[in-house]
Amino acid sequence: MFVDECHRTQSGKLHRVMKAMMPNAVFIGFTGTPLLVKDKATSKEIFGGYIHTYKFNEAVDDGVVLDLVYEARDIDQRLGSEEKIDQWFQAKTKALNDWQKDELKKKWGTMQAVLSSQSRMDRVVSDIIFDFSVKPRLSSERGNAILVASSIYEACKYFALFQKTVFRDRCAVVTSYNPLAKDVSKEEVGANTETDKQFIYNTYMELLQGVDPRPGMSPTETYEERAKQQFIKEPAKMKLLIVVDKLLTGFDAPPCTYLYIDKSMQDHGLFQAICRTNRLDGDDKDFGYIVDYKDLFKRVENAIAVYTSEIDTSAGGSNPEVLLKDRLKIGKERLDSALEALDILCEPVQPPKGELEHIHYFCGNTEIETDLQEREPQRVALYKSTASLVRAYANIADELESAGYSGGDVSRIKQQIDHYLDVRETIRRASGESLDVKAYEADMRHLIDTYIEADEPRKISPFDGMGLLDLIVKTGIANAITSQLGGLKGNKDAIAETIENNVRRKIIKEQLTDPAYFSKMSALLDEIIATRKAKAIEYEEYLKRIADLAKKVDAGYGEETPEQINTPGLRALYSNLNKSEELAIKIDEAVRRVRPDAWRGIPAREQAIRQALFEELHDVDEVERIFLIIKQQREY
């Protein structure tokens, strides 16, 4: 008998009934929660010792789950002016006797609690919205969060407050409540008042408007299921789930990065809840973050201590410590590690480590055709490491001194970040690689807007969205250099190698579509590079020749191509069939006549095209060569 979640079900009557029904069964239990001493007697009696344990820190080491970062946030509550409140109270109660005053004070105490709670909740709401603006994982809209409220009433109250913010229609409340008319039918209501039960009922009735229940589900269940699926699959559309008890165990949502706790919790419940945030979800999710508004850290520490000291360690293995890190401490470690990683990565760059030396290391020698491709791993490492540095810095940028950095350290770190961002941009342009920055856009915007000092305003080029080759073709070499390579500080060799690498990348990319033409272009590029490096050509003449080559590479065919050869496929056939116009047109017509739908990758359909080619070429090797070119042409 295999029993999952055995710590929940096997300590009482259910187990006794199961044993009575299956007296000879062998019971093997699985649990995701460490068993405490108080559970040990029962567990050992039922299951015996551990067969195997796989502990939290082992899972973190293996990269199965993420580590956790903890941060306590205190929200002070105080009366605006106690003296004025006392004066107001005395003035209003002059006509009352002592008993009446005492009764009013009791009432005031309750009102004060409600009012301060409202004020406090406003602060929590503002705090969470602020995090979504500045925390990299949240501001990029790739991550989202769960807020744990202490009651259904508070969950509904939080939901109502968030509906008045930018989170409107982007948050949901998920509790055990299901609205029924009988819940409020006996509630007394005075003028302009609403009881807690009525508030909950009215909140749910409003949010369920327009929800069409799915088969076999109530409107509430339909609403919750939709919210959960959006939370998992579309974090930008469902930023926050407000819960009380539901979803704190067994709910796996990889985008969930932050857990905001505004509820007293302990032991298993607390441990299970904080693990909602540690599921893997891409390179930009480094940790699960716990934000604690209830000062639970003592309880967290206690729970972890219990798990580490009283857990059954009879199975041996590593220390079962649950790793829970202080946010600023881990933030400093991450920032130091990110800077060190980039220092090590760039260490082999030759002195004086300027732009040209970085281009040589990350892009290679422009004379060697394979260098650009072979150096790709170094460039990928640079891009990833720089993105990690940006995230690490943005997480603690406004608290660097609190994290333990001196004023000099802060200045040095800012200079290093500026330097590595410049290096990344130089290499990106020099290699002709466009980086997918979507996952890092918000980090960069936040970093630049908030923490990095700006230079004097400059005119933004109208060609910013265009690649370097496009610019050369459409606007000329001078405009391309001014708009995209002006930052290379007039270094002629760096500018030349950047252009050459961009042309080389285009040639490599298009090589298979027309091997004959692009091999010719590659040879021309080699010749221009060799001439430049031998100083056998003036810089202006070099620019003219490289611009002319860039235009030819971008066009994909030569000026001498006949007028009838007017599609990319025909041009590729023409240049690879010894410039035979007649044969190119014959093969083009044959392929269009016999090609089946969706023929690529299906041997029988590909064979039909090969057969048509053989009827024209009468040579098996030649058929295979031309077939590979045809396979690269989209028009076929």
C-alpha positions in Angstrom: 0.0 0.0 0.0 1.6 3.2 -1.2 0.4 6.3 0.7 1.1 9.8 -0.5 1.1 12.7 2.0 1.2 10.1 4.7 1.9 12.6 7.5 -1.6 14.0 6.9 -3.7 10.8 6.8 -2.0 8.0 8.7 -2.0 9.1 12.4 -5.5 8.2 13.3 -8.8 6.4 12.5 -8.3 6.2 8.7 -5.1 4.2 9.2 -6.7 1.8 11.6 -9.6 1.2 9.2 -7.1 0.6 6.3 -5.1 -1.9 8.4 -8.3 -3.7 9.4 -9.3 -4.0 5.7 -5.8 -5.1 4.6 -4.1 -6.7 7.6 -1.3 -8.3 5.5 -0.4 -5.2 3.5 3.0 -3.6 3.6 2.6 0.2 4.1 5.1 2.5 2.3 4.6 6.3 2.9 5.6 9.3 1.0 5.8 12.8 2.4 7.0 16.2 1.2 7.3 17.5 4.7 9.9 16.6 7.3 8.4 14.6 10.2 8.8 16.2 13.6 9.5 14.5 16.9 5.9 14.6 17.9 5.0 12.7 14.7 7.9 10.3 15.0 6.3 7.8 17.3 3.3 7.4 15.1 5.3 7.3 11.9 7.7 4.7 13.2 4.9 2.6 14.5 3.2 2.6 11.1 6.0 2.8 8.6 9.2 2.0 10.5 12.4 4.0 9.5 13.1 6.0 6.4 13.8 4.1 3.2 15.2 7.2 1.6 15.3 11.0 2.2 15.8 13.8 -0.3 16.3 17.0 1.6 15.7 20.6 0.7 19.3 21.6 0.4 20.0 18.6 -1.8 17.2 19.7 -4.2 18.7 23.3 -4.2 22.2 21.9 -5.0 20.8 19.7 -7.7 18.9 22.7 -9.3 15.5 21.1 -8.8 14.2 24.0 -6.8 15.4 27.5 -6.0 16.8 28.8 -2.8 14.7 31.2 -0.7 15.4 34.8 0.3 13.6 36.2 3.4 12.8 39.9 4.2 10.8 41.2 7.1 9.0 44.5 6.6 7.6 46.4 9.5 4.6 48.7 9.0 4.3 51.0 12.0 0.8 52.0 13.2 0.3 55.1 15.3 -2.4 57.6 16.0 -1.9 60.9 14.2 -2.1 63.1 17.3 -3.1 61.6 20.7 -3.4 65.0 22.3 -6.0 66.2 19.7 -7.9 62.9 20.0 -8.1 63.3 23.8 -9.4 66.9 23.4 -11.9 65.7 20.8 -13.0 62.9 23.1 -13.4 65.2 26.2 -15.4 67.7 24.2 -17.8 65.1 22.7 -18.4 63.3 26.0 -19.1 66.2 28.4 -22.7 65.3 28.8 -22.0 61.6 29.5 -21.5 59.9 32.8 -18.5 57.7 33.6 -20.2 54.4 32.6 -21.2 55.9 29.2 -17.7 57.2 28.7 -16.2 53.7 29.4 -18.6 52.1 26.9 -17.7 54.7 24.3 -14.0 54.1 25.0 -14.5 50.4 24.4 -16.3 51.2 21.1 -13.5 53.6 20.2 -10.9 50.9 20.8 -12.6 48.7 18.3 -13.0 51.6 15.8 -9.3 52.4 16.3 -8.3 48.8 15.5 -10.5 48.9 12.3 -9.1 52.3 11.2 -5.5 51.4 11.9 -6.0 48.1 10.1 -7.4 50.0 7.1 -4.4 52.4 7.1 -2.0 49.5 7.4 -3.6 47.6 4.6 -3.3 50.7 2.4 0.4 50.7 3.2 0.8 47.0 2.3 -1.0 47.6 -1.0 1.2 50.5 -1.9 4.3 48.5 -0.9 3.4 45.6 -3.2 2.6 47.9 -6.1 6.0 49.6 -5.6 7.7 46.2 -5.7 6.0 45.5 -9.1 7.5 48.7 -10.4 11.1 48.2 -9.2 11.9 44.5 -8.5 13.4 43.1 -11.7 11.4 39.8 -11.9 8.1 41.6 -11.2 8.6 44.7 -13.3 9.5 42.5 -16.3 6.0 40.9 -16.0 7.5 37.5 -16.2 6.9 36.9 -12.5 4.0 37.4 -10.1 3.1 37.0 -6.4 0.8 35.6 -3.8 -0.5 37.7 -0.8 -1.6 35.6 2.2 -4.3 37.4 4.2 -5.3 36.5 7.8 -9.0 36.1 7.1 -11.6 35.9 4.3 -12.7 39.4 5.3 -9.2 40.8 5.0 -8.6 39.0 1.7 -11.8 40.7 0.3 -10.7 44.0 1.7 -7.3 43.7 0.1 -9.0 42.7 -3.2 -11.2 45.8 -3.0 -8.2 48.0 -2.4 -6.2 46.6 -5.3 -9.2 47.1 -7.6 -8.7 50.9 -7.2 -5.1 50.6 -8.4 -3.3 49.6 -11.6 -3.9 46.0 -10.5 -7.6 46.3 -11.5 -8.5 43.1 -13.4 -5.0 41.8 -12.8 -5.5 40.3 -9.4 -7.9 37.7 -8.0 -9.1 36.5 -4.6 -9.1 32.7 -3.9 -10.6 31.5 -0.6 -12.8 28.8 0.7 -15.9 31.1 0.6 -18.8 30.4 -1.8 -21.5 33.1 -1.6 -25.0 32.0 -0.6 -28.0 34.3 0.0 -28.6 32.8 3.5 -25.2 34.1 4.6 -26.6 37.6 4.8 -30.3 37.2 5.1 -30.3 37.7 8.9 -27.6 40.4 9.0 -28.8 43.6 10.6 -27.8 46.7 8.6 -27.9 50.3 9.8 -27.7 53.4 7.7 -24.6 53.5 5.5 -23.1 50.5 7.3 -22.2 47.0 6.1 -21.3 44.0 8.3 -18.3 41.9 7.6 -20.4 39.1 6.2 -22.2 41.4 3.9 -19.0 42.9 2.7 -17.6 39.5 1.9 -20.9 38.4 0.2 -21.1 41.7 -1.9 -17.4 41.5 -2.9 -17.9 37.9 -4.2 -21.2 38.8 -6.0 -19.5 41.6 -7.8 -16.5 39.7 -8.9 -18.6 36.7 -10.1 -20.7 39.0 -12.4 -20.5 37.7 -15.9 -18.8 34.4 -14.9 -20.4 31.5 -16.8 -20.0 28.4 -14.8 -18.2 25.5 -16.6 -20.0 22.1 -16.6 -20.0 20.5 -13.2 -18.5 23.7 -11.5 -20.1 26.5 -9.6 -19.4 30.1 -10.6 -16.9 30.5 -7.8 -15.0 27.4 -8.8 -15.0 28.5 -12.5 -13.7 32.0 -11.4 -10.9 30.4 -9.3 -9.8 27.9 -11.9 -9.6 30.7 -14.5 -7.6 32.9 -12.1 -5.2 30.0 -11.3 -4.6 29.1 -15.0 -3.9 32.8 -15.9 -1.6 33.1 -12.9 0.4 30.1 -14.2 0.4 30.8 -17.9 -0.1 34.5 -18.2 1.7 36.3 -15.3 1.4 39.7 -17.0 -2.4 39.4 -16.9 -2.7 37.9 -13.4 -0.1 39.6 -11.3 -1.4 38.8 -7.8 -3.5 36.1 -6.1 -4.9 37.0 -2.7 -5.4 33.9 -0.5 -6.1 32.8 3.1 -5.5 29.0 3.2 -6.1 27.8 -0.4 -3.2 27.3 -2.8 -0.6 27.3 0.0 0.1 23.6 -0.5 0.4 21.6 -3.7 -0.1 24.6 -6.0 2.8 24.8 -8.5 3.1 28.0 -10.4 6.6 28.6 -11.8 6.1 32.3 -12.4 5.3 32.9 -8.7 8.4 34.7 -7.4 7.2 36.6 -4.3 5.1 35.5 -1.3 3.7 38.4 0.8 2.7 37.1 4.3 0.2 39.1 6.3 -1.1 36.2 8.4 0.2 34.4 11.5 1.5 31.0 10.4 3.8 28.3 11.8 5.3 24.8 11.4 4.1 22.8 8.3 1.7 25.5 7.1 4.4 28.1 7.0 7.1 25.9 5.5 4.7 24.7 2.8 3.6 28.2 2.0 7.1 29.7 1.5 7.9 26.9 -0.9 5.3 28.2 -3.4 7.9 30.6 -4.7 10.9 28.3 -5.4 9.8 26.6 -8.6 12.2 27.0 -11.6 11.2 29.4 -14.3 14.0 30.6 -16.6 17.4 32.2 -16.1 15.9 35.5 -14.7 14.4 33.7 -11.7 17.2 33.3 -9.2 15.4 32.8 -5.9 12.0 32.6 -4.3 11.3 35.8 -2.2 9.4 35.8 1.1 8.2 39.2 2.3 6.9 39.0 5.9 4.7 41.7 7.4 3.9 39.7 10.6 7.4 39.4 12.0 7.3 35.6 11.6 11.1 35.2 11.3 11.4 33.8 14.8 8.8 31.2 13.9 10.4 30.5 10.6 13.8 30.0 12.3 12.1 27.8 14.9 10.3 25.7 12.3 13.6 25.3 10.3 15.5 24.5 13.5 12.9 21.8 14.3 13.2 20.4 10.8 17.0 20.3 11.0 17.6 19.2 14.6 14.6 16.8 15.2 14.2 15.3 11.8 14.9 11.6 11.6 18.5 11.4 10.3 18.8 7.6 10.5 19.0 7.4 6.7 22.2 9.3 6.7 23.1 11.7 3.9 23.8 15.5 4.1 22.5 17.9 6.7 18.8 18.5 6.0 19.1 22.3 6.7 16.5 24.4 4.9 18.3 27.3 3.4 16.7 30.6 4.1 18.8 33.7 3.3 18.7 37.3 4.4 17.8 39.4 1.4 20.6 42.0 1.7 23.2 39.5 2.6 22.4 37.3 -0.4 21.9 40.4 -2.6 25.5 41.4 -1.8 26.8 37.9 -2.5 25.1 37.8 -5.9 26.3 41.3 -6.9 29.9 40.4 -5.9 29.7 37.1 -7.7 28.2 38.7 -10.9 31.1 41.2 -11.0 33.7 38.6 -10.4 32.2 36.4 -13.1 32.5 39.2 -15.6 36.0 40.1 -14.5 37.1 36.4 -15.0 35.3 36.3 -18.4 37.1 39.4 -19.7 40.5 38.6 -18.1 42.0 37.1 -21.3 41.3 40.3 -23.2 44.7 41.8 -24.2 45.9 45.1 -22.8 45.0 47.9 -22.9 41.6 46.2 -22.9 40.0 48.8 -25.2 37.1 48.4 -27.6 39.3 46.8 -30.3 40.9 44.3 -27.9 37.4 43.2 -26.7 36.2 42.8 -30.3 39.2 40.6 -31.1 38.6 38.4 -28.0 34.8 38.0 -28.4 34.6 38.1 -32.2 37.9 36.8 -33.4 40.0 37.7 -36.5 37.9 39.0 -39.4 40.3 37.3 -41.8 39.4 33.9 -40.4 36.0 33.0 -41.7 35.1 30.6 -38.9 36.3 32.8 -36.0 33.0 34.7 -35.5 31.0 31.5 -35.2 33.6 29.8 -33.0 33.7 32.7 -30.5 29.9 32.6 -30.0 30.1 30.8 -26.6 32.2 33.7 -25.2 29.6 36.2 -26.5 26.7 34.3 -25.1 28.5 34.1 -21.7 29.1 37.9 -21.9 25.4 38.6 -22.6 24.1 36.3 -19.9 26.6 37.5 -17.3 25.8 41.1 -18.0 22.1 40.5 -17.6 22.8 38.7 -14.3 24.8 41.7 -13.1 22.0 44.1 -14.0 19.5 42.0 -12.1 21.8 41.6 -9.1 22.4 45.3 -9.0 18.8 46.4 -9.5 17.7 44.2 -6.6 19.7 46.2 -4.0 20.8 49.3 -5.8 19.0 51.7 -3.4 20.4 49.8 -0.4 24.0 49.3 -1.2 25.3 50.9 1.9 22.9 48.9 4.1 24.2 45.8 2.4 27.7 46.7 3.6 29.3 48.7 0.7 31.3 51.8 1.4 30.8 55.1 -0.5 33.9 54.2 -2.6 32.6 50.7 -3.3 29.3 52.2 -4.6 31.1 54.5 -7.0 33.4 51.7 -8.2 30.4 49.3 -8.8 28.6 51.9 -10.8 31.7 52.5 -13.0 32.1 48.7 -13.5 28.4 48.3 -14.5 28.7 51.2 -17.0 31.9 49.6 -18.4 30.3 46.1 -18.9 27.1 47.6 -20.4 29.3 49.4 -22.9 31.3 46.3 -23.6 28.2 44.3 -24.2 26.8 46.9 -26.6 30.1 47.1 -28.5 30.3 43.3 -28.9 26.6 43.1 -29.9 27.1 45.6 -32.7 30.5 44.2 -33.7 29.1 40.7 -34.1 25.9 41.8 -35.8 23.9 39.9 -33.1 20.6 41.3 -31.9 19.9 40.4 -28.3 16.4 39.4 -27.1 16.2 41.9 -24.3 12.5 41.4 -23.5 13.2 39.6 -20.3 15.6 42.4 -19.2 13.9 45.5 -20.5 12.3 46.5 -17.2 15.5 45.8 -15.3 17.5 48.0 -17.6 14.9 50.8 -17.6 14.7 50.8 -13.9 18.5 50.6 -13.6 19.1 53.5 -16.0 16.3 55.7 -14.8 17.0 55.3 -11.1 20.7 54.6 -10.5 22.9 55.5 -13.4 23.9 59.1 -14.0 23.0 60.3 -17.4 25.2 62.2 -19.9 24.0 65.4 -21.6 20.9 64.9 -23.8 21.8 63.8 -27.3 19.8 63.5 -30.5 18.5 59.9 -31.0 19.2 58.6 -34.4 16.1 58.0 -36.6 17.7 54.7 -37.7 17.9 53.1 -34.2 15.6 50.2 -35.1 17.6 49.2 -38.2 20.5 46.8 -38.4 23.9 48.0 -39.6 23.7 46.3 -43.0 20.3 47.8 -43.6 21.6 51.2 -42.7 24.5 50.9 -45.1 22.2 49.9 -47.9 19.5 52.5 -47.2 21.4 55.5 -45.9 25.0 55.1 -46.9 28.2 54.2 -44.9 28.6 57.6 -43.3 25.1 57.6 -41.7 25.5 54.0 -40.6 28.8 54.8 -38.8 27.4 58.0 -37.2 24.2 56.5 -36.0 25.4 53.0 -34.8 29.1 53.1 -34.4 29.7 56.7 -33.2 30.3 55.3 -29.7 33.5 53.6 -30.9 35.3 56.9 -30.2 36.7 57.2 -33.7 38.7 54.0 -33.5 38.9 53.2 -37.3 40.0 49.5 -36.8 37.1 48.8 -34.3 34.6 50.4 -36.8 36.1 48.4 -39.7 36.0 45.1 -37.8 32.5 45.7 -36.7 31.3 46.3 -40.3 33.3 43.2 -41.5 31.8 41.0 -38.8 28.3 42.1 -39.7 28.9 41.4 -43.4 30.4 38.0 -42.5 27.4 37.1 -40.4 25.1 37.8 -43.2 27.2 35.7 -45.6 27.2 32.8 -43.2 23.5 33.0 -42.6 22.7 33.1 -46.3 25.4 30.7 -47.5 23.1 27.6 -47.9 20.5 29.5 -49.9 23.0 30.3 -52.7 26.4 28.7 -52.1 28.0 30.0 -55.4 27.0 33.7 -54.9 27.8 33.9 -51.2 31.1 32.0 -51.6 32.1 34.7 -54.1 31.0 37.4 -51.6 33.1 35.7 -48.9 36.2 35.8 -51.1 35.6 39.5 -51.9 35.3 40.2 -48.1 38.6 38.3 -47.5 40.3 40.4 -50.1 39.1 43.7 -48.7 40.1 42.7 -45.2 43.6 41.6 -46.3 44.0 44.9 -48.2 43.0 47.0 -45.2 45.3 45.1 -42.8 48.2 45.5 -45.2 47.6 49.2 -45.2 47.5 49.0 -49.0 44.3 51.1 -49.2 43.2 54.5 -47.8 40.4 54.4 -45.2 38.0 56.3 -47.3 38.5 53.9 -50.2 38.1 50.9 -47.9 34.8 52.3 -46.6 33.6 52.7 -50.2 34.5 49.1 -51.1 33.0 47.6 -47.9 29.8 49.6 -48.4 29.6 48.3 -52.0 30.1 44.7 -50.8 27.5 45.2 -48.0 24.9 46.2 -50.7 25.7 43.2 -52.8 25.5 40.8 -49.8 22.2 42.4 -48.8 20.7 42.2 -52.3 21.6 38.5 -52.6 22.4 38.7 -56.4 24.7 40.5 -58.8 23.8 43.3 -61.2 24.5 41.1 -64.2 21.6 38.8 -63.4 19.1 38.6 -66.4 15.7 40.3 -66.0 13.8 37.0 -66.3 15.7 35.6 -63.3 13.4 37.6 -60.9 12.8 35.5 -57.7 15.3 34.5 -55.0 14.8 30.8 -55.9 15.5 31.4 -59.6 18.5 33.6 -58.8 20.0 30.8 -56.5 19.5 28.2 -59.3 21.0 30.6 -62.0 24.2 31.3 -60.0 24.6 27.6 -59.0 24.0 26.2 -62.6 26.9 28.0 -64.3 24.6 31.0 -65.0 22.5 29.0 -67.4 19.3 31.0 -67.7 17.5 28.2 -69.6 18.3 25.4 -67.2 17.4 27.5 -64.1 14.0 28.3 -65.6 13.4 24.7 -66.5 14.2 23.4 -63.0 12.1 26.2 -61.4 9.1 25.2 -63.5 9.6 21.4 -62.8 9.9 21.9 -59.0 6.7 24.1 -58.9 4.9 21.5 -61.0 5.7 18.4 -58.9 6.2 19.7 -55.3 3.7 18.2 -52.9 2.3 20.3 -50.0 4.5 20.3 -46.8 7.2 18.3 -48.6 10.2 19.2 -46.4 11.2 16.4 -44.0 9.0 13.7 -45.6 11.2 11.3 -47.6 8.5 10.2 -50.1 7.6 13.8 -51.0 11.2 14.9 -51.2 11.9 12.0 -53.5 9.3 13.4 -56.0 11.3 16.6 -56.3 14.6 14.7 -56.6 13.0 12.7 -59.5 12.0 15.9 -61.3 15.6 17.3 -60.9 17.1 14.0 -62.2 15.0 14.3 -65.4 16.8 17.6 -66.1 20.3 17.1 -64.6 20.9 13.3 -65.2 23.5 13.2 -62.4 22.8 11.9 -58.9 25.5 14.1 -57.2 24.3 17.2 -59.0 20.7 16.4 -58.1 21.6 16.3 -54.4 23.6 19.5 -54.6 20.7 21.4 -56.2 18.1 19.8 -54.0 19.8 21.2 -50.9 19.7 24.7 -52.4 16.0 24.3 -53.4 15.2 23.1 -49.8 16.5 26.5 -48.5 14.2 28.6 -50.7 10.9 29.6 -49.1 9.1 30.1 -52.4 9.2 26.3 -53.1 
